Amino acid sequence: MGGGPDSWLAARLDYAAPVALGGCRRGPRSFACCEYNVTVFDGHGPTEELEDGGRIAIIRHDSATDPSSGTFAHLAGLRVISDPEWALAPRISAAAEARGRVFAHAAKSALVDAEMMAIRARASLSSGSREAPFWLKCAAYSLAGALSYHAMAEPSPAHMMAAFRAMQGPAPGDALQAVGECLGLERATPSLVSRMARSAAGFARMAGAGPLAVAAMEAKAAHLASESLLADCHYYVGHAACAALRARRAYAHGIPDAEFHALRVALDPEGNAQRLERHAGLVEAATAGLAARVGWAAPRAGRDS
């Protein structure tokens, strides 16, 4: 690696398997506080953390042939840190060459997820569950991810709003309106995003996130707020909370009170049932519209209207 920007990683990481850098640190749009998202291709295993001179690396283990993400979109833009047997580079090249198909598949997967989360939110609304707004937020973030993939870009939550502002056209416009309204981005104020960030960090710890991952999240939220990018901060913090919620998998008896109250602040949910119904409809309509563009028909069965 020589003296390049990733040289400290090459010096600190000692794996026989291929290692690559993903996320925003691959390009020029990262903040100084952004973590380094590293993948070690040695199979699936627990996430690790590393700190070096104030720089944070989050190290995930994955398989190049059976990625846990379910798509190969993340392979297309990886930057190799170490590949002693030249096993990873050909796969990255193949993914890059098939970039159109790879990102279309990723967009479809995200749309399926958005639809399933919207259905779950509607079912929760019908049953009077207090968790309905949370699943609707998850649906909106999945829709946002699909929109990013449709634009041939891997989602990067701290930088998503900047990317969305550059998008044009009716399909992005409809989806962005649905995402923005469902997430309540217009409500972002300095005091609100500060409370959201504290609660999101607390919930992430409850969900088992490591201390360095939480520190990186707090640093990015603080940076966005300090730059008066309040909608960006609101989006990022809410995304982090939803990701932590979904990492918890299933709750056999619902979300425990302590976690629920942390999420209620972290996600800034809508409390009006009629508006929640409207937001669900917006997400479903935008999902169907974007699905038509990527050649996937969103399911209509099993929905409470």
Secondary structure by P-SEA (a helix, b strand, c coil): cccccaaaaaacccccccccccccccccccccccccbbbbcccbbbbbbbbcccbbbbbbbbbcccccccccccccccccccccccccaaaaaaaaaaaaaaaaaaaaaaaaaaaaaaaaaaaaaaacccaaaaaaaaaaaaaaaaaaaaacccccccaaaaaaaacccaaaaaaaaaaaaaaccccccaaaaaaaaaaaaaaaaaacccaaaaaaaaaaaaaaaaacaaaaaaaaaaaaaaaaaaaaccccccccaaaaaaaaaaacccccaaaaaaaaaaaaaaaaaaaaaaccccccccccc
